[in-house]
Amino acid sequence: MKKNQQPKTKTTEAPTLPWDWRYEESKKISDAQVKEHFKKMEPEKKEKPINPGDLKFFIGMCKANKKKFIPLSDYDRSITKSF
């Protein structure tokens, strides 16, 4: 390269601002964004099936908790005694 010549620099144009767009341009961009937002989504894949032994254990715990005696509150006790 000669000393007189300057290397060519790439000129990057500033991006156009939204208020400088024409109606057609903004309509095209907004339609693309709406289409992207409302596209059909794939259902989430399940991680793993539940182990039957674990399932049985937790169901047993749930049933055991239902069998526990829960005393009546003072209000409920007073209502049942009044009958």
C-alpha positions as CSV (number, residue, x, y, z in Angstrom):
1,M,0.0,0.0,0.0
2,K,1.2,3.4,-0.7
3,K,1.5,6.1,1.9
4,N,-1.0,8.3,0.1
5,Q,-3.8,5.7,0.0
6,Q,-5.9,5.2,3.1
7,P,-7.3,1.7,3.7
8,K,-10.9,1.4,2.8
9,T,-13.0,1.4,5.9
10,K,-16.4,-0.2,6.1
11,T,-19.0,2.3,6.7
12,T,-21.9,1.1,8.7
13,E,-25.1,3.0,8.4
14,A,-27.0,3.7,11.5
15,P,-30.1,1.6,11.8
16,T,-33.3,3.4,10.9
17,L,-35.4,4.4,13.9
18,P,-39.0,3.3,14.3
19,W,-40.4,6.8,13.8
20,D,-38.6,7.0,10.4
21,W,-40.3,3.9,9.0
22,R,-43.1,4.0,6.5
23,Y,-46.4,2.4,7.3
24,E,-45.7,-0.6,5.2
25,E,-42.4,-1.3,6.9
26,S,-43.8,-1.0,10.4
27,K,-46.8,-3.1,9.4
28,K,-44.5,-5.8,8.1
29,I,-42.4,-5.8,11.2
30,S,-45.3,-5.8,13.6
31,D,-47.1,-8.6,11.8
32,A,-43.9,-10.7,12.0
33,Q,-43.7,-10.0,15.8
34,V,-47.4,-10.9,16.3
35,K,-47.0,-14.1,14.3
36,E,-43.9,-15.0,16.3
37,H,-45.7,-14.3,19.6
38,F,-48.8,-16.3,18.8
39,K,-47.2,-19.3,17.0
40,K,-48.2,-22.8,18.2
41,M,-46.0,-23.9,21.0
42,E,-44.8,-27.5,21.4
43,P,-46.0,-29.1,24.6
44,E,-43.4,-29.5,27.2
45,K,-41.9,-33.0,27.4
46,K,-42.3,-34.9,30.6
47,E,-39.1,-35.5,32.5
48,K,-39.5,-39.1,33.8
49,P,-42.3,-41.4,34.6
50,I,-43.0,-41.6,38.4
51,N,-41.6,-44.7,40.1
52,P,-44.5,-46.9,41.2
53,G,-42.8,-47.6,44.6
54,D,-42.5,-43.9,45.4
55,L,-46.1,-43.3,44.2
56,K,-47.4,-46.0,46.6
57,F,-45.4,-44.5,49.5
58,F,-46.8,-41.0,49.0
59,I,-50.4,-42.2,48.6
60,G,-50.0,-44.2,51.8
61,M,-48.7,-41.1,53.6
62,C,-51.7,-39.1,52.3
63,K,-54.2,-41.7,53.6
64,A,-52.4,-41.8,57.0
65,N,-52.8,-38.1,57.3
66,K,-56.5,-38.3,56.6
67,K,-56.9,-40.9,59.4
68,K,-55.4,-38.6,62.0
69,F,-57.9,-37.3,64.5
70,I,-58.3,-33.5,64.2
71,P,-60.2,-32.1,67.2
72,L,-63.1,-29.8,66.6
73,S,-62.6,-26.1,67.0
74,D,-64.4,-24.5,69.9
75,Y,-67.0,-23.1,67.6
76,D,-67.8,-26.4,66.0
77,R,-67.9,-28.2,69.4
78,S,-70.4,-25.7,70.7
79,I,-72.6,-26.1,67.7
80,T,-72.6,-29.9,67.9
81,K,-73.3,-29.8,71.7
82,S,-76.3,-27.5,71.2
83,F,-78.2,-30.1,69.1
